[in-house]
Amino acid sequence: MDIESFREYCLSLPGTTEGMKWEHLCFMIEEKIFVIITIDDGNSFSTKCTPEEFEELTARDGIQQAYHMAKKQWVQIADLDILSVTELKKRVETSRALVLAKLPKKVQEKYK
């Protein structure tokens, strides 16, 4: 998947906004980041994950603990091509769901 298709997919999810933080493109729900991507230096990106997913994901080539993010809760994926399109979309959806689950119930209801 190329960066523009990735961007379009992220923005297609209900309530998603984009912005720049720390010189990275971020996709957010209610101002909470669920994907952060480097666009100037390759297309590495980070997503939230469960501790169980963390072990499975980081066992794969091109996926590691995300720098400066919560330990065993965020992974950094070296490039958009590391995952298949289906896996990539699922990864983004899971990350978004994990971030949304931490928001107040009233906010969560807006996106169900």
Secondary structure, DSSP 8 states (H G I E B T S, - for coil): --HHHHHHHHHHSTTEEEEEETTEEEEEETTEEEEEE-SSSTT-EEEE--HHHHHHHHTSTTEEE-TTS-TTTEEEES-TTSS-HHHHHHHHHHHHHHHHHTS-HHHHHHT-
